[in-house]
Amino acid sequence: MCKDLFENLLLTGGPHQKTIIFCARETHASAVAAEMGNLYAEWRRTQNIAPKEFYAFECTGTQGSEHLADLRGLRNSHFVACTVELLTTGVDVPNVRNIVFFKYVQSPIQFHQMIGRGTRLDAESGKLMFRVYDYTNASRLFGGAFVSRPAPLAPLPKGEGDGEEDAKPHPIRVEGFEVRVSEAGRMIVTQRDGRDVLATLEEYQELLADSITRQEIKTLDSLRQRWIVPEARKLLLERLPDGERGAKLLQQLLNLSDYDLYDVLADLAFGAERKTRVERANALDYKQAAWLNALPPDAANTLRALAQQFARGGIEALETRQVFNAPAVRDAGGLQALQKIGAADILRETKEKLLQP
């Protein structure tokens, strides 16, 4: 499990992420810390990278309390805390990016306390999400009733307490956290009737599609008309399950980061053919050639340059004044060129044409 976790850290930003691993007992925490340290040392040798002190450490008892400030405050050491229950409550570590379950958990209360160690945002480090790596099926407790003495959910697998499990867990990724559930496929944490529940990817897609059409968006054109108006788009996203976060997590799950969120939702609700941002930007030049040629040359060139900004950042990239500071946009004529023909109207029309089928 340590090797699998370390490989996933490498895939999701590198090994230098603040991480809490919940272990079965103190001896288990000590062994996990040693193994994570060994994996880090081996990786460092292959990358020819200078070592970081106290990469992984046991965080239990008095020894753990001494390291809490380092976990929270130091950027170049104390990355992986291996604990038992020390960090379940009463500890604020906003920069933690990963919560890992190497121990079996029976209590929904305790599970949510553990998950809670990762829920804080941290503007200083740029943390806007966190991941959960679940090697013991702890995520089955999402939405579980909060009772003080829960009955056992099922007999525990052979090997309970040593953190080992034969079946390799399958990852599910959610914007905000990542969960690993053995033999459960890809699942998404959402809310139903005020409680956290797990939904399959297909169920979540249906939830979003239904939510769009319930907003009196009955055609692809009506979706497009709302999407090009920032206020209308914001309201549309707020009314989705889990808000804009829900749409973006689906975009991540479906590996559609090259597409504007409009294309993700248009396909979801109306079966529209998706086009990447780059495809849409390039298509403006030939599909709208007559329209562009009818404009003053400097205005047309500015719109072509703006289309390439759309290719990089999507619809929102066109809605900030900073976009006119981009060298390519400025050199083409910039805001001054558009003001001659009505900047607001021509920008709206450009967004509409970029999103046409």
N, C-alpha and C positions, 0 to 999 in steps of 0.2 A: 504493500500500500504506500509506503514511503516513496518508493521509486515512481509509482504512478502519480502521486501527488506532485513530486518534484518536476516530473515531465510536464504536468499541466501548468505549473507555475511558469516554466520556461515558455509555454505556448501563450500565456495570458499576461505577458508584461515582464517576465524575468523573475529570478529567484529573490530579488530584493523587495519583497512585498511583506508588509506586516501581516502575520498569520497567527491564528490561535488554533492549536490542535487539542481537542478533548480526548484524553486517554483513559484507559480503564483503571489504572492505579499508579502510584508514584513510580514504582519500578518500571512500569510500561512507559510512562512519560520520559523517564531517564533514557530508556532504550531508544525511543523514537527520536529524542533530541540528538542522541549520538549518531543514529543512522542518517538523519537529515543533514547533520554536520558533515558526515562522510560523503554523502552525495554532492553536497555543495563544494567540498574540497576537490573532489574528482572533476566536477564541472569547471571549477576555477582553473585547474591545471590544464585542461584541454583548451580553455579560452585564453590562457596566459593573462589572467586578471588578478590583480592584487587582492589578497584576502581581506575579508571583513571580520572583525572580532565578534565573538559571541553571535554567530549566525543563528544557530538554534540552541535553545537552552531550556532546562527544566524549570518550570514555574509553579512550584508547589510549596506549601508551608511557608516558613519564614524566608527561605531562599527565594520563593516566588515574589513575596512582597518587596524584597530588595530590588527586584528587576522590573517591577511594574513601571516605574518612572522612565527606565531606559526603553522599554517597549513603546511607551507613549511618546517620548520626547526625542530620542536619538534617531537620526536619519541614516546613519552609516553603521549601525550595529543593532543586535537584539531584534532580529527579524521574525523568528519563528518561536513562539511560546508554546511549550508542551505542558499541559496542565491537566488536572482532574476535574475539580469543581471550583477552584479558586476564583476563576474569572466569570462565573455564571451571573453573579449579581454584584452591584455596588462598585463596579469598576468602569471607568469611562475612558475608552481608548478609541477616539474618533477615526484615527488613521488605519485601523484594521481593515484589510481588504479581503481576507479569506477566513471563513469559519470552517473547521474540519472536524468530522466525527469519526474517531477511531474507537469510540466506546459505544456500548449499547445504552439507549435511553428509553425508559418506560413512561416517564411523566411528561404530559404535554406542557405543564407549567415549566418544568426544568428545561425542556427543549426550547420553548420560546424565550426563556431567559438566556440560554446559550446563543440563540440566533440574534438576540438583542445586542450582543457585544459588537455586531457589525453594522447596525442600522444607522449609526450616526454619520452624517455627511461631514466632510473635512475640507473646507475651501482651501486651507493652507497647502495641503498636499494634492489638491485637485481630485479628491475622492468623491465621486458621485454615485457609486454603486459598490456592492460587495458580492462575493461568491460564496456559496456553500458547497463543500465537497462531502458527500454523505456516503460513507463506506459501510454503514450498519443499518440502513433503512430507517434512520431516525425521522426522515421527512414524512413518514406515514402519520406522524403526530400533528401535522398541519391541520388545524381545524378541530383538534381533539378537545373534548370537554375539560375544563380546568377543575379537576377534583384533587383533593389533598392526598388521597390514597388510591391511585388508579389500580384497577385490577390488571393482571398481566394480560397483554394483548395476544401473545402467542408464545409457545416454548422457544427459548433462545437457541440459535444454531450452536452446533458443536464448536467448542473453542471459545465460548463466551469468556470475556475478561482479558484475553490476550490481544484483542484488536484485530485478529486475523479472520479472513473470510475467503472461502475458495472462489466463489463467483466474482468475476471482475465487474464492478458497477458500471453502468452506462451513464454518460453525462447528459444532463439537461441544462440548458443555459437560459437564464432569464435576465433581462436588464435589471440590475439591482442585486442579483445573486445567482449563483450556479449551484444546482443540487445534483447529487449522484445517487440514484436509487437502483438497487440491484433488480434486474429482471422486470423493471416497470416501464421501460421505454422513456420517451421524452414527455415530460409533464411540465405544466406551468402553474405557478402559485398565483391564485387570484382570490377574489372575495365573493362569497355568495351568502346572502342573508346576514351580512355583517361578520362572517367567519372566514378564515383562511381555508381554502380547499385546493386540491390539485386537479387540474383539468388537462386532458390530452391536448396535443397540438391541434388536432382536428376540431375538438370542442371549442377551443379558444378562437380559432378562425371563424367558426360559426357565430360565436358571441359578438365578435367585432363586426362581421358582415351584417348581422341583424341590427346591431346598434346603429350602423350607418343608415340603413334603409328606414329605420324608425324615426330618423331625423328629417323625414320628408325629402330625402334625397333619393329620387326614384330613377334617375338616369345618369349616365356618365357625364353628360354636359352639365347637369346641375351640381355634380360633385366638383367638376372643374371650375365652375363659376364661384363656388364657395372657396375653393382652394387658393385662388389668386388674390383673395381679399384677406389680409392678415387677421383682422378681427373675426371674420366668419370662420376662417380655418382654425383659429384658436378655440372658438366655441365648439366646433365640430369635434376636435380632439379631446376637449374636456369632457364631452359626453360619452366617450368610448369607455368600455370597461378598463379600469386602471388609468384612464386619461391618456395623454400623449405617451406616457411611459409604456402603456400596453401596446400601442402601435409600433413603437420603436423596438420593444422586445421581440415582437413577431418578425419585424424586419431582420433582426439579428438571428433569430432562430432559422429563418428561411434563407440566410446568407444572401441578403439583397441589399447590402450596403452600397452598391454601385447605382442604386435606383433612388430617385426621389420618393419620399414617403407617399406621395400621391399615387405613384404607380403600384405600390404595394396594396393600397386600399382600393384602387380602381379594379385591380385584378380580383381582389377578395370579394368585393361587393357586386361587380358587374362582369367579371370574366374578361376584362379588357387585356389586350396584349401588352405586356410590360416592355418598356424601353428604358435603357440606362440613361443616366444624365448626359453622358458623353454622346450617345446616339441622338438624343433630343437636341442637344446644342448644335451638333453637326448638321442635323436635318433642317434647322432654321435657315441655313444659307441657301439650300437648293429648293426646299419646299415653299419657302416664302420669298423666293428671288424677286418676283414681280413687285411684291410689297416693299421690299428693301430698296429696290432700284428706283422706286418712286419717291423715296426720301432724299433729303440732302445727303451728299456723300459722307460728310463727317458724322451725321446722325446715324446713318446706316452702319458705318464702321464701328461706332460706339456700341450699337446694339449687338453686332457680331461679337465684340469683345465682352459684352455683358453675358452673352450666351455661354462663353467659355467660363465665366465665373459661376454660372449656373451648373456647368459640368463639374466644377470642383465642390461646390457647397450646396446645391439644390436651390429651391425657391427662396429660402430665407436669405441666401447670399445676395439676392437682388433687392432686398428690403432694408438695407442699411446704407447710410450715406458713405460709410467707409469704402464701399465697393467702387466709388468714383475715384478713390485714391490709388487703386490698382494701376500700375504703370501702363498696361496694355489699354485699359479703359481711358485713362488720362491722355495717352498719346493719340488715341483715335478721335478725340474731341471732347470726351468727358461730359459732365453735367451741362456745361455751357452749350454744347451742341444740341442736347435734347431740349433745353429750355426754350430754344427758338421755335420748337414745334409742339410744345406742351409736354413737359417731362412726365408728369403724373399719368396722363392718358396714354402716352406712348409706352411707358413701362408696363402698365396694366395690359395693354394689347400684346406686348412682347411676351409676357408671362402666359397669356392665353394661347398664343401661337406655339410657344414651346411645349405646351401640354396637349396640343391637339393630337388625335390618333395618327 
